């Protein structure tokens, strides 16, 4: 984190033996869900649980006593970032949907479907797909 770089330093977990260690659970969970992927790039089932157990065991092995922190509401700067990301995601989804509709329309026209029917079917297919796909 750039914010902490002037004062932050890496610490070997073995040097924390016998100490209480504060752990921000939300950061750990985010790391596991982003990093633990299978060969196809999909999130490993129960990645959050696997990661938590592995890290907790490592702390306990080194005789550290974890204290888990469940943070409250995000600070204003984080809220702004989250809102910006949601906006970007919505724009990307809309652009992707339009491109998919155009491709479907072209393929249906090539297959001899009338322009009106192809447009209607392309919109219906894209809408049905994106309702299920973008909710994941």
MODELLER restraints for C-alpha pairs under 7 A, 6 or more apart:
rsr = mdl.restraints
at = mdl.atoms
rsr.add(forms.Gaussian(group=physical.xy_distance, feature=features.Distance(at['CA:14:A'], at['CA:62:A']), mean=5.73, stdev=0.5))
rsr.add(forms.Gaussian(group=physical.xy_distance, feature=features.Distance(at['CA:16:A'], at['CA:64:A']), mean=6.25, stdev=0.5))
rsr.add(forms.Gaussian(group=physical.xy_distance, feature=features.Distance(at['CA:17:A'], at['CA:62:A']), mean=5.53, stdev=0.5))
rsr.add(forms.Gaussian(group=physical.xy_distance, feature=features.Distance(at['CA:17:A'], at['CA:63:A']), mean=5.09, stdev=0.5))
rsr.add(forms.Gaussian(group=physical.xy_distance, feature=features.Distance(at['CA:17:A'], at['CA:64:A']), mean=5.18, stdev=0.5))
rsr.add(forms.Gaussian(group=physical.xy_distance, feature=features.Distance(at['CA:18:A'], at['CA:63:A']), mean=5.34, stdev=0.5))
rsr.add(forms.Gaussian(group=physical.xy_distance, feature=features.Distance(at['CA:18:A'], at['CA:64:A']), mean=5.19, stdev=0.5))
rsr.add(forms.Gaussian(group=physical.xy_distance, feature=features.Distance(at['CA:18:A'], at['CA:65:A']), mean=6.97, stdev=0.5))
rsr.add(forms.Gaussian(group=physical.xy_distance, feature=features.Distance(at['CA:19:A'], at['CA:64:A']), mean=5.32, stdev=0.5))
rsr.add(forms.Gaussian(group=physical.xy_distance, feature=features.Distance(at['CA:19:A'], at['CA:65:A']), mean=6.09, stdev=0.5))
rsr.add(forms.Gaussian(group=physical.xy_distance, feature=features.Distance(at['CA:20:A'], at['CA:64:A']), mean=5.94, stdev=0.5))
rsr.add(forms.Gaussian(group=physical.xy_distance, feature=features.Distance(at['CA:20:A'], at['CA:65:A']), mean=4.55, stdev=0.5))
rsr.add(forms.Gaussian(group=physical.xy_distance, feature=features.Distance(at['CA:20:A'], at['CA:66:A']), mean=5.67, stdev=0.5))
rsr.add(forms.Gaussian(group=physical.xy_distance, feature=features.Distance(at['CA:20:A'], at['CA:67:A']), mean=6.59, stdev=0.5))
rsr.add(forms.Gaussian(group=physical.xy_distance, feature=features.Distance(at['CA:21:A'], at['CA:64:A']), mean=6.63, stdev=0.5))
rsr.add(forms.Gaussian(group=physical.xy_distance, feature=features.Distance(at['CA:21:A'], at['CA:65:A']), mean=5.96, stdev=0.5))
rsr.add(forms.Gaussian(group=physical.xy_distance, feature=features.Distance(at['CA:21:A'], at['CA:66:A']), mean=4.76, stdev=0.5))
rsr.add(forms.Gaussian(group=physical.xy_distance, feature=features.Distance(at['CA:21:A'], at['CA:67:A']), mean=5.80, stdev=0.5))
rsr.add(forms.Gaussian(group=physical.xy_distance, feature=features.Distance(at['CA:22:A'], at['CA:66:A']), mean=5.93, stdev=0.5))
rsr.add(forms.Gaussian(group=physical.xy_distance, feature=features.Distance(at['CA:22:A'], at['CA:67:A']), mean=4.74, stdev=0.5))
rsr.add(forms.Gaussian(group=physical.xy_distance, feature=features.Distance(at['CA:22:A'], at['CA:68:A']), mean=5.91, stdev=0.5))
rsr.add(forms.Gaussian(group=physical.xy_distance, feature=features.Distance(at['CA:22:A'], at['CA:69:A']), mean=6.63, stdev=0.5))
rsr.add(forms.Gaussian(group=physical.xy_distance, feature=features.Distance(at['CA:23:A'], at['CA:66:A']), mean=6.53, stdev=0.5))
rsr.add(forms.Gaussian(group=physical.xy_distance, feature=features.Distance(at['CA:23:A'], at['CA:67:A']), mean=6.00, stdev=0.5))
rsr.add(forms.Gaussian(group=physical.xy_distance, feature=features.Distance(at['CA:23:A'], at['CA:68:A']), mean=4.91, stdev=0.5))
rsr.add(forms.Gaussian(group=physical.xy_distance, feature=features.Distance(at['CA:23:A'], at['CA:69:A']), mean=5.75, stdev=0.5))
rsr.add(forms.Gaussian(group=physical.xy_distance, feature=features.Distance(at['CA:24:A'], at['CA:68:A']), mean=6.22, stdev=0.5))
rsr.add(forms.Gaussian(group=physical.xy_distance, feature=features.Distance(at['CA:24:A'], at['CA:69:A']), mean=4.89, stdev=0.5))
rsr.add(forms.Gaussian(group=physical.xy_distance, feature=features.Distance(at['CA:24:A'], at['CA:70:A']), mean=6.42, stdev=0.5))
rsr.add(forms.Gaussian(group=physical.xy_distance, feature=features.Distance(at['CA:25:A'], at['CA:68:A']), mean=6.30, stdev=0.5))
rsr.add(forms.Gaussian(group=physical.xy_distance, feature=features.Distance(at['CA:25:A'], at['CA:69:A']), mean=6.02, stdev=0.5))
rsr.add(forms.Gaussian(group=physical.xy_distance, feature=features.Distance(at['CA:25:A'], at['CA:70:A']), mean=6.02, stdev=0.5))
rsr.add(forms.Gaussian(group=physical.xy_distance, feature=features.Distance(at['CA:26:A'], at['CA:70:A']), mean=6.87, stdev=0.5))
rsr.add(forms.Gaussian(group=physical.xy_distance, feature=features.Distance(at['CA:29:A'], at['CA:48:A']), mean=5.53, stdev=0.5))
rsr.add(forms.Gaussian(group=physical.xy_distance, feature=features.Distance(at['CA:32:A'], at['CA:47:A']), mean=5.94, stdev=0.5))
rsr.add(forms.Gaussian(group=physical.xy_distance, feature=features.Distance(at['CA:32:A'], at['CA:48:A']), mean=5.56, stdev=0.5))
rsr.add(forms.Gaussian(group=physical.xy_distance, feature=features.Distance(at['CA:32:A'], at['CA:51:A']), mean=5.94, stdev=0.5))
rsr.add(forms.Gaussian(group=physical.xy_distance, feature=features.Distance(at['CA:33:A'], at['CA:43:A']), mean=6.36, stdev=0.5))
rsr.add(forms.Gaussian(group=physical.xy_distance, feature=features.Distance(at['CA:33:A'], at['CA:47:A']), mean=6.15, stdev=0.5))
rsr.add(forms.Gaussian(group=physical.xy_distance, feature=features.Distance(at['CA:33:A'], at['CA:48:A']), mean=6.30, stdev=0.5))
rsr.add(forms.Gaussian(group=physical.xy_distance, feature=features.Distance(at['CA:36:A'], at['CA:43:A']), mean=6.01, stdev=0.5))
rsr.add(forms.Gaussian(group=physical.xy_distance, feature=features.Distance(at['CA:36:A'], at['CA:44:A']), mean=5.78, stdev=0.5))
rsr.add(forms.Gaussian(group=physical.xy_distance, feature=features.Distance(at['CA:36:A'], at['CA:47:A']), mean=6.15, stdev=0.5))
rsr.add(forms.Gaussian(group=physical.xy_distance, feature=features.Distance(at['CA:37:A'], at['CA:43:A']), mean=4.54, stdev=0.5))
rsr.add(forms.Gaussian(group=physical.xy_distance, feature=features.Distance(at['CA:37:A'], at['CA:44:A']), mean=5.14, stdev=0.5))
rsr.add(forms.Gaussian(group=physical.xy_distance, feature=features.Distance(at['CA:38:A'], at['CA:44:A']), mean=5.75, stdev=0.5))
rsr.add(forms.Gaussian(group=physical.xy_distance, feature=features.Distance(at['CA:97:A'], at['CA:126:A']), mean=6.46, stdev=0.5))
rsr.add(forms.Gaussian(group=physical.xy_distance, feature=features.Distance(at['CA:100:A'], at['CA:126:A']), mean=6.82, stdev=0.5))
rsr.add(forms.Gaussian(group=physical.xy_distance, feature=features.Distance(at['CA:101:A'], at['CA:122:A']), mean=5.37, stdev=0.5))
rsr.add(forms.Gaussian(group=physical.xy_distance, feature=features.Distance(at['CA:101:A'], at['CA:123:A']), mean=6.12, stdev=0.5))
rsr.add(forms.Gaussian(group=physical.xy_distance, feature=features.Distance(at['CA:101:A'], at['CA:126:A']), mean=6.09, stdev=0.5))
rsr.add(forms.Gaussian(group=physical.xy_distance, feature=features.Distance(at['CA:104:A'], at['CA:122:A']), mean=5.51, stdev=0.5))
rsr.add(forms.Gaussian(group=physical.xy_distance, feature=features.Distance(at['CA:105:A'], at['CA:118:A']), mean=5.61, stdev=0.5))
rsr.add(forms.Gaussian(group=physical.xy_distance, feature=features.Distance(at['CA:105:A'], at['CA:119:A']), mean=5.88, stdev=0.5))
rsr.add(forms.Gaussian(group=physical.xy_distance, feature=features.Distance(at['CA:105:A'], at['CA:122:A']), mean=5.73, stdev=0.5))
rsr.add(forms.Gaussian(group=physical.xy_distance, feature=features.Distance(at['CA:108:A'], at['CA:118:A']), mean=5.70, stdev=0.5))
rsr.add(forms.Gaussian(group=physical.xy_distance, feature=features.Distance(at['CA:109:A'], at['CA:115:A']), mean=6.52, stdev=0.5))
rsr.add(forms.Gaussian(group=physical.xy_distance, feature=features.Distance(at['CA:109:A'], at['CA:118:A']), mean=6.55, stdev=0.5))
